[in-house]
């Protein structure tokens, strides 16, 4: 899949950063992770880029109270969700879009992240019956990572027809990214989530 969920993990513990990355890789379709060891101003470069989700150890924020406010305001203005976590169960919850604690089960942690991603992807809750059978086939091909030419060959239609279907799908659903389209397809039973989990 060419369009991946873009995630930043900020924690001063290598073990925790790697553990969260492994958990995400087991539970979501392919993603790109950027791992940082502190809460730097260099986070600005990620804010300027497309970031779908930031996970940060809430304990780090106590050390950056002066710059925290402006960084979080920038993230909020870009609708970038920030998930806070720690093990002490003492978080500045008002800073975060969602939170979890490291002693929760994997299922609880993933559920809190999933629900947040679904909200922030702004999926249009349209009945999938608005989509034609051919459009559903095109969606499946798109989230499999196929190009317009490959979709045309697989479905025995012209590339021009594929492009027309893609425009119609975008117009009906209001979803432009492949990650958003994948979430829509999973939520509406057009594909099975197990097909898109990373091994």
C-alpha contacts under 8 A as a table, 3 or more apart, distances in Angstrom:
res1	aa1	res2	aa2	distance
1	X	4	X	6.87
1	X	30	X	7.24
1	X	143	X	6.35
1	X	144	X	5.92
1	X	145	X	4.17
1	X	146	X	7.88
2	X	145	X	5.88
2	X	178	X	7.84
3	X	177	X	7.09
3	X	178	X	5.54
3	X	179	X	6.16
4	X	29	X	7.66
4	X	30	X	5.71
4	X	31	X	4.65
4	X	32	X	6.15
4	X	178	X	7.73
4	X	179	X	6.23
5	X	29	X	7.80
5	X	30	X	6.87
5	X	31	X	4.47
5	X	32	X	6.06
5	X	51	X	7.97
5	X	52	X	6.20
5	X	179	X	6.37
6	X	31	X	5.91
6	X	32	X	4.90
6	X	33	X	6.14
6	X	50	X	7.23
6	X	51	X	5.19
6	X	52	X	5.18
6	X	53	X	6.65
7	X	31	X	7.21
7	X	32	X	6.08
7	X	33	X	4.81
7	X	34	X	6.31
7	X	51	X	6.16
7	X	52	X	5.96
7	X	53	X	4.91
7	X	54	X	5.73
7	X	55	X	7.59
8	X	33	X	5.64
8	X	34	X	4.69
8	X	35	X	5.91
8	X	36	X	7.49
8	X	51	X	7.38
8	X	53	X	6.45
8	X	54	X	4.71
8	X	55	X	6.18
9	X	17	X	6.38
9	X	20	X	7.92
9	X	21	X	7.80
9	X	33	X	7.07
9	X	34	X	6.17
9	X	35	X	4.85
9	X	36	X	6.22
9	X	54	X	5.99
9	X	55	X	4.82
9	X	56	X	5.91
10	X	17	X	7.13
10	X	35	X	5.94
10	X	36	X	4.73
10	X	37	X	5.74
10	X	38	X	6.00
10	X	39	X	6.68
10	X	54	X	7.68
10	X	55	X	6.18
10	X	56	X	4.64
10	X	57	X	6.38
11	X	14	X	7.29
11	X	16	X	7.07
11	X	17	X	5.96
11	X	35	X	7.76
11	X	36	X	6.40
11	X	37	X	5.04
11	X	38	X	6.00
11	X	56	X	6.11
11	X	57	X	5.36
11	X	60	X	7.38
12	X	17	X	7.91
12	X	36	X	7.55
12	X	37	X	4.29
12	X	38	X	5.69
12	X	60	X	7.79
13	X	16	X	5.37
13	X	17	X	6.24
13	X	37	X	7.03
14	X	17	X	5.11
14	X	18	X	6.03
14	X	37	X	7.63
15	X	18	X	5.25
15	X	19	X	5.95
16	X	19	X	4.91
16	X	20	X	6.09
17	X	20	X	5.37
17	X	21	X	6.22
17	X	35	X	6.73
18	X	21	X	5.03
18	X	22	X	6.13
19	X	22	X	5.11
19	X	23	X	6.19
20	X	23	X	5.01
20	X	24	X	6.16
21	X	24	X	5.17
21	X	25	X	6.15
21	X	33	X	7.16
22	X	25	X	5.08
22	X	26	X	6.27
23	X	26	X	5.25
23	X	27	X	6.33
23	X	106	X	7.59
24	X	27	X	5.13
24	X	28	X	5.86
24	X	110	X	7.67
25	X	28	X	5.73
25	X	29	X	7.27
25	X	30	X	6.82
25	X	31	X	7.09
25	X	197	X	7.66
25	X	198	X	5.96
25	X	199	X	7.90
26	X	197	X	6.55
26	X	198	X	5.92
26	X	199	X	6.67
27	X	110	X	7.18
27	X	197	X	6.22
27	X	198	X	7.45
28	X	31	X	7.45
28	X	196	X	7.36
28	X	197	X	5.40
28	X	198	X	6.75
29	X	196	X	4.98
29	X	197	X	4.72
29	X	198	X	5.71
30	X	196	X	7.63
30	X	197	X	7.16
30	X	198	X	5.87
36	X	39	X	7.51
38	X	60	X	6.93
39	X	43	X	7.18
39	X	60	X	6.85
39	X	61	X	7.27
39	X	64	X	7.42
40	X	43	X	5.64
41	X	44	X	5.86
42	X	45	X	5.80
42	X	46	X	7.70
43	X	46	X	5.30
43	X	47	X	6.39
44	X	47	X	4.89
44	X	48	X	6.24
44	X	71	X	7.72
45	X	48	X	5.20
45	X	49	X	6.44
46	X	49	X	4.95
46	X	50	X	7.03
46	X	51	X	6.47
47	X	50	X	6.97
47	X	51	X	6.70
47	X	74	X	7.46
47	X	75	X	6.60
47	X	78	X	7.82
51	X	54	X	7.41
51	X	80	X	6.70
52	X	80	X	6.13
52	X	81	X	7.08
52	X	117	X	7.90
53	X	80	X	6.16
53	X	81	X	5.32
53	X	82	X	6.10
53	X	83	X	7.59
53	X	117	X	7.68
54	X	80	X	7.45
54	X	81	X	6.35
54	X	82	X	4.72
54	X	83	X	6.12
55	X	82	X	5.83
55	X	83	X	4.72
55	X	84	X	5.94
55	X	85	X	7.55
56	X	60	X	7.82
56	X	82	X	7.33
56	X	83	X	6.30
56	X	84	X	5.11
56	X	85	X	6.39
57	X	60	X	5.84
57	X	61	X	7.67
57	X	84	X	5.82
57	X	85	X	5.07
57	X	86	X	5.55
58	X	61	X	5.54
58	X	62	X	7.61
58	X	84	X	5.34
58	X	85	X	5.51
58	X	86	X	5.90
58	X	91	X	5.95
58	X	92	X	7.27
59	X	62	X	5.89
59	X	63	X	7.95
59	X	86	X	6.70
59	X	91	X	7.57
60	X	63	X	5.82
60	X	64	X	7.29
61	X	64	X	5.19
61	X	65	X	6.33
61	X	68	X	6.92
62	X	65	X	5.84
64	X	67	X	5.76
64	X	68	X	5.72
65	X	68	X	5.14
65	X	69	X	7.13
66	X	69	X	6.86
67	X	70	X	5.74
67	X	71	X	6.39
68	X	71	X	5.29
68	X	72	X	6.08
69	X	72	X	5.27
69	X	73	X	6.14
70	X	73	X	5.03
70	X	74	X	6.29
71	X	74	X	5.17
71	X	75	X	6.31
72	X	75	X	4.96
72	X	76	X	6.02
72	X	95	X	7.27
73	X	76	X	5.01
73	X	77	X	6.13
74	X	77	X	5.14
74	X	78	X	6.45
75	X	78	X	5.22
75	X	79	X	6.22
75	X	80	X	5.17
75	X	81	X	7.39
75	X	82	X	7.95
76	X	79	X	4.91
76	X	80	X	5.94
76	X	81	X	7.39
77	X	80	X	7.71
79	X	120	X	7.39
80	X	120	X	7.81
81	X	96	X	7.50
81	X	97	X	5.57
81	X	98	X	7.94
81	X	116	X	7.60
81	X	120	X	7.11
82	X	96	X	5.32
82	X	97	X	5.38
82	X	98	X	6.90
83	X	96	X	5.53
83	X	97	X	5.82
83	X	98	X	4.91
83	X	99	X	5.09
83	X	100	X	7.67
83	X	113	X	7.71
84	X	91	X	7.43
84	X	93	X	7.54
84	X	96	X	5.85
84	X	97	X	7.96
84	X	98	X	6.54
84	X	99	X	4.63
84	X	100	X	6.64
85	X	91	X	7.37
85	X	99	X	5.48
85	X	100	X	5.00
85	X	101	X	5.22
85	X	102	X	6.80
86	X	89	X	6.42
86	X	90	X	7.62
86	X	91	X	7.49
86	X	100	X	7.29
86	X	101	X	5.21
86	X	102	X	5.79
87	X	101	X	5.30
87	X	102	X	5.04
87	X	103	X	6.29
88	X	101	X	7.69
89	X	101	X	6.42
92	X	95	X	5.89
92	X	96	X	7.56
93	X	96	X	5.46
93	X	98	X	7.63
93	X	99	X	7.19
94	X	97	X	7.84
96	X	99	X	6.66
97	X	116	X	7.63
98	X	112	X	7.13
98	X	113	X	7.64
98	X	116	X	7.10
99	X	112	X	7.39
100	X	104	X	7.27
100	X	109	X	6.04
100	X	112	X	7.26
101	X	104	X	5.62
101	X	109	X	7.68
104	X	108	X	6.25
104	X	109	X	6.50
105	X	108	X	5.27
105	X	109	X	6.36
106	X	109	X	5.20
106	X	110	X	6.09
107	X	110	X	5.25
107	X	111	X	5.99
108	X	111	X	5.13
108	X	112	X	6.33
109	X	112	X	5.40
109	X	113	X	6.47
110	X	113	X	5.12
110	X	114	X	5.93
111	X	114	X	5.05
111	X	115	X	6.11
112	X	115	X	5.46
112	X	116	X	6.41
113	X	116	X	5.19
113	X	117	X	6.20
114	X	117	X	5.11
114	X	118	X	6.15
115	X	118	X	5.20
115	X	119	X	6.37
116	X	119	X	5.17
116	X	120	X	6.20
117	X	120	X	5.18
117	X	121	X	5.97
118	X	121	X	5.41
118	X	122	X	6.91
118	X	123	X	6.87
118	X	183	X	7.11
119	X	122	X	5.49
119	X	123	X	7.08
120	X	123	X	7.94
121	X	180	X	5.88
123	X	173	X	7.66
123	X	174	X	7.68
123	X	175	X	6.92
123	X	180	X	6.92
123	X	183	X	8.00
123	X	184	X	6.47
124	X	173	X	5.81
124	X	174	X	6.53
124	X	175	X	7.60
126	X	130	X	7.40
126	X	173	X	6.78
127	X	130	X	5.96
128	X	131	X	5.48
128	X	188	X	6.73
129	X	132	X	7.11
130	X	172	X	7.60
131	X	135	X	5.89
131	X	136	X	6.45
131	X	169	X	7.41
131	X	172	X	7.76
132	X	135	X	5.07
132	X	136	X	6.36
133	X	136	X	5.20
133	X	137	X	6.38
134	X	137	X	4.99
134	X	138	X	6.23
135	X	138	X	4.94
135	X	139	X	6.16
135	X	165	X	6.03
135	X	166	X	7.72
135	X	169	X	6.76
136	X	139	X	5.01
136	X	140	X	6.33
136	X	190	X	7.25
137	X	140	X	5.21
137	X	141	X	6.34
138	X	141	X	5.01
138	X	142	X	6.09
138	X	151	X	7.01
138	X	162	X	7.35
138	X	165	X	7.27
138	X	166	X	7.52
139	X	142	X	5.02
139	X	143	X	6.28
139	X	181	X	7.43
139	X	185	X	7.78
140	X	143	X	5.40
140	X	144	X	6.22
140	X	190	X	7.73
140	X	191	X	7.24
141	X	144	X	5.06
141	X	145	X	6.72
141	X	146	X	5.78
141	X	151	X	6.10
142	X	145	X	5.29
142	X	146	X	5.46
142	X	147	X	7.23
142	X	151	X	7.58
142	X	178	X	7.22
143	X	146	X	7.38
143	X	178	X	6.13
143	X	179	X	7.84
143	X	181	X	7.23
143	X	182	X	5.95
146	X	149	X	7.89
146	X	150	X	5.59
146	X	151	X	5.98
147	X	150	X	5.10
147	X	151	X	6.12
148	X	151	X	5.10
148	X	152	X	6.13
148	X	159	X	5.95
148	X	162	X	6.22
148	X	163	X	7.00
149	X	152	X	5.10
149	X	153	X	6.31
149	X	159	X	5.67
150	X	153	X	5.08
150	X	154	X	6.05
151	X	154	X	5.06
151	X	155	X	6.01
151	X	159	X	7.75
151	X	162	X	7.05
152	X	155	X	5.35
152	X	156	X	5.60
152	X	157	X	4.82
152	X	158	X	5.34
152	X	159	X	5.25
152	X	161	X	7.84
152	X	162	X	6.22
153	X	156	X	5.07
153	X	157	X	6.63
153	X	158	X	7.75
154	X	157	X	8.00
157	X	161	X	6.49
157	X	162	X	7.22
158	X	161	X	5.18
158	X	162	X	6.51
159	X	162	X	5.02
159	X	163	X	6.31
160	X	163	X	5.14
160	X	164	X	6.28
161	X	164	X	5.00
161	X	165	X	6.18
162	X	165	X	5.07
162	X	166	X	6.19
163	X	166	X	5.06
163	X	167	X	6.27
164	X	167	X	5.16
164	X	168	X	6.26
165	X	168	X	5.06
165	X	169	X	6.10
166	X	169	X	5.06
166	X	170	X	6.20
167	X	170	X	5.19
167	X	171	X	6.14
168	X	171	X	5.03
168	X	172	X	6.08
169	X	172	X	5.18
169	X	173	X	5.99
169	X	174	X	7.81
169	X	175	X	7.94
170	X	173	X	5.37
170	X	174	X	5.10
170	X	175	X	5.40
170	X	176	X	5.97
171	X	174	X	5.49
171	X	175	X	7.89
175	X	180	X	6.17
175	X	181	X	6.23
176	X	180	X	7.12
176	X	181	X	7.30
177	X	180	X	5.21
177	X	181	X	6.23
178	X	181	X	4.93
178	X	182	X	6.02
179	X	182	X	5.05
179	X	183	X	6.32
180	X	183	X	5.19
180	X	184	X	6.22
181	X	184	X	5.04
181	X	185	X	6.12
182	X	185	X	5.09
182	X	186	X	6.20
183	X	186	X	5.15
183	X	187	X	6.07
184	X	187	X	5.18
184	X	188	X	6.11
185	X	188	X	5.28
185	X	189	X	6.03
185	X	190	X	4.77
185	X	191	X	5.74
186	X	189	X	5.19
186	X	190	X	6.01
186	X	191	X	5.34
186	X	192	X	6.02
186	X	193	X	5.79
187	X	190	X	7.77
188	X	191	X	7.98
189	X	192	X	6.62
191	X	195	X	7.52
192	X	195	X	5.67
192	X	196	X	7.59
193	X	196	X	5.49
193	X	197	X	6.57
194	X	197	X	5.31
